[in-house]
Amino acid sequence: MSGLSKGIGAVAVALKWDPSPLAAPDHDLDLVAATYRADAPYGQPAYLVHFERRSPDGTITLNRDSRTGQGLGSDEIMTLELDRLAGEFVRVVVGVVIQQRDGRRTFGDVANAGVRIAEGHEELSRDDFSGVPWATAATVAEFVRDGSGAWAFRGAVRGFDAGPAEFPAVMGGRTA
């Protein structure tokens, strides 16, 4: 890497939400990360990380996976060691999808949902999904590698009307 900018090294994405009301089906939100190679930065993901998994090289790990939102603090946490990711990968998109097992649920239906993205102690982004209450899934972060090899963060919550099966295919598409 040349120049003075080191770019982003490692980040944590933390997702939280409140449990469903008593006698209501559980709200189950899931973090998903998709990696893209240089030859298809907006094509199909090279691989996905979700549901208590990690990337083949161990650089992206879902450390905590909740199905209910119960507990204190963050319900799901994903770490991305971008500085260790192979040079063939030039883009990583992180999203959140709501499981739809017990009927259609949107971010507007889930109490106190929020996501925080940080590099060490520096907060890069925080959002409560209030801008996409109609959505069943949303991208929350995009990390892009520049020509020098440094990673940059692009934070914007973009909502989708897509379930867990469809979301991975559309989450990395070009934005307008």
C-alpha positions as CSV (number, residue, x, y, z in Angstrom):
1,M,0.0,0.0,0.0
2,S,1.4,3.4,-0.9
3,G,0.6,6.9,0.4
4,L,-0.2,8.0,3.9
5,S,-3.7,6.7,4.1
6,K,-3.9,3.2,5.5
7,G,-7.7,2.9,4.9
8,I,-9.9,0.8,7.1
9,G,-8.4,-2.2,8.7
10,A,-11.0,-4.1,10.7
11,V,-14.6,-3.2,11.6
12,A,-17.3,-4.6,13.8
13,V,-21.0,-4.4,12.7
14,A,-23.3,-4.7,15.7
15,L,-27.1,-5.3,15.3
16,K,-29.7,-5.0,18.0
17,W,-33.5,-5.1,18.4
18,D,-36.1,-5.7,21.1
19,P,-37.8,-9.1,21.4
20,S,-41.3,-9.5,20.1
21,P,-44.3,-8.7,22.4
22,L,-45.5,-11.6,24.5
23,A,-47.4,-14.3,22.6
24,A,-46.2,-12.9,19.2
25,P,-43.8,-14.8,16.9
26,D,-40.1,-13.9,17.4
27,H,-38.5,-11.3,15.3
28,D,-35.3,-12.7,13.8
29,L,-33.0,-10.3,12.1
30,D,-29.7,-11.5,10.4
31,L,-26.5,-9.9,9.4
32,V,-25.2,-10.9,6.0
33,A,-21.9,-10.0,4.3
34,A,-21.3,-10.5,0.6
35,T,-17.8,-10.3,-1.0
36,Y,-17.2,-9.3,-4.6
37,R,-14.2,-10.0,-6.8
38,A,-12.5,-7.4,-9.1
39,D,-13.8,-9.1,-12.2
40,A,-17.5,-8.8,-11.0
41,P,-17.7,-6.0,-8.4
42,Y,-21.5,-5.7,-9.0
43,G,-22.2,-9.3,-10.1
44,Q,-23.0,-12.3,-7.9
45,P,-21.2,-12.5,-4.6
46,A,-18.1,-14.7,-4.4
47,Y,-19.4,-15.9,-1.1
48,L,-21.7,-14.9,1.8
49,V,-21.2,-14.9,5.5
50,H,-24.3,-15.4,7.7
51,F,-26.0,-17.6,10.3
52,E,-23.1,-18.4,12.7
53,R,-20.6,-18.8,9.9
54,R,-17.3,-17.3,8.8
55,S,-15.6,-16.7,5.5
56,P,-13.4,-19.5,4.0
57,D,-10.2,-17.5,4.9
58,G,-11.5,-16.4,8.4
59,T,-11.5,-12.7,7.6
60,I,-15.3,-12.2,8.1
61,T,-16.9,-13.8,11.1
62,L,-20.4,-13.7,12.5
63,N,-19.6,-13.9,16.2
64,R,-23.1,-13.8,17.6
65,D,-26.4,-14.9,16.1
66,S,-29.7,-14.2,17.8
67,R,-33.1,-15.5,16.8
68,T,-35.1,-13.5,19.2
69,G,-33.4,-10.2,20.1
70,Q,-33.3,-11.2,23.8
71,G,-30.4,-10.2,25.9
72,L,-28.4,-7.1,26.7
73,G,-26.4,-5.1,24.2
74,S,-25.9,-6.2,20.6
75,D,-27.8,-9.3,19.4
76,E,-25.6,-10.0,16.4
77,I,-22.0,-9.0,15.9
78,M,-20.0,-9.5,12.7
79,T,-16.3,-8.7,12.4
80,L,-14.6,-7.9,9.1
81,E,-10.8,-8.0,8.9
82,L,-10.6,-6.1,5.6
83,D,-6.9,-5.6,5.8
84,R,-6.5,-9.4,5.6
85,L,-8.9,-10.0,2.8
86,A,-7.2,-11.3,-0.4
87,G,-6.4,-8.8,-3.1
88,E,-8.9,-10.4,-5.6
89,F,-11.8,-9.0,-3.4
90,V,-12.6,-5.3,-4.1
91,R,-15.9,-4.8,-2.5
92,V,-17.8,-6.1,0.6
93,V,-21.5,-5.2,1.2
94,V,-23.1,-5.8,4.6
95,G,-26.8,-6.1,5.1
96,V,-29.6,-7.0,7.4
97,V,-32.5,-9.3,6.5
98,I,-35.6,-10.1,8.5
99,Q,-36.7,-13.7,8.5
100,Q,-40.2,-14.1,7.2
101,R,-41.2,-17.5,8.7
102,D,-44.3,-16.3,10.6
103,G,-45.7,-13.7,8.2
104,R,-44.3,-10.6,6.6
105,R,-42.3,-8.3,8.9
106,T,-40.7,-5.0,8.1
107,F,-38.2,-2.8,10.0
108,G,-41.2,-0.7,11.0
109,D,-42.6,-3.8,12.8
110,V,-39.4,-4.4,14.9
111,A,-39.0,-2.3,18.0
112,N,-35.7,-0.5,18.6
113,A,-33.8,-2.1,15.7
114,G,-30.4,-0.5,15.2
115,V,-27.0,-1.1,13.6
116,R,-23.6,0.4,14.6
117,I,-20.5,0.1,12.5
118,A,-17.1,0.9,14.2
119,E,-13.4,0.6,13.5
120,G,-12.0,0.1,16.9
121,H,-13.4,2.8,19.1
122,E,-14.3,5.1,16.1
123,E,-17.9,4.9,15.1
124,L,-18.3,5.0,11.4
125,S,-22.1,4.8,11.3
126,R,-25.2,4.3,13.4
127,D,-28.8,3.9,12.1
128,D,-32.2,2.8,13.4
129,F,-33.8,1.8,10.1
130,S,-36.4,4.6,10.4
131,G,-35.6,5.7,6.9
132,V,-36.7,2.3,5.5
133,P,-39.7,1.2,7.7
134,W,-41.4,-0.6,4.7
135,A,-38.3,-2.7,4.0
136,T,-37.8,-6.4,4.9
137,A,-34.0,-6.1,4.2
138,A,-31.4,-3.4,4.0
139,T,-27.8,-2.8,3.1
140,V,-26.0,-0.9,5.9
141,A,-22.4,-0.7,4.7
142,E,-20.3,-0.9,1.6
143,F,-16.5,-1.3,1.8
144,V,-14.6,-0.6,-1.4
145,R,-10.9,-1.2,-2.1
146,D,-9.1,1.6,-4.0
147,G,-6.2,1.3,-6.5
148,S,-3.7,1.5,-3.7
149,G,-5.3,-1.4,-1.8
150,A,-6.8,0.8,0.9
151,W,-10.4,0.1,2.0
152,A,-12.9,3.0,2.2
153,F,-16.3,2.9,4.0
154,R,-19.5,4.0,2.3
155,G,-22.4,4.2,4.7
156,A,-26.0,4.4,3.6
157,V,-29.0,2.3,4.5
158,R,-30.7,1.2,1.4
159,G,-34.0,-0.7,1.8
160,F,-35.3,-3.7,-0.1
161,D,-38.5,-5.7,-0.3
162,A,-36.7,-9.0,-0.4
163,G,-36.7,-12.1,1.8
164,P,-33.7,-14.1,2.9
165,A,-33.7,-16.2,-0.3
166,E,-33.7,-13.2,-2.6
167,F,-31.7,-10.6,-0.7
168,P,-28.2,-12.0,-1.4
169,A,-28.8,-11.7,-5.2
170,V,-29.8,-8.0,-5.0
171,M,-27.9,-6.5,-2.1
172,G,-24.8,-5.8,-4.1
173,G,-26.4,-4.2,-7.1
174,R,-25.5,-0.7,-8.3
175,T,-27.1,2.2,-6.6
176,A,-28.7,5.0,-8.6
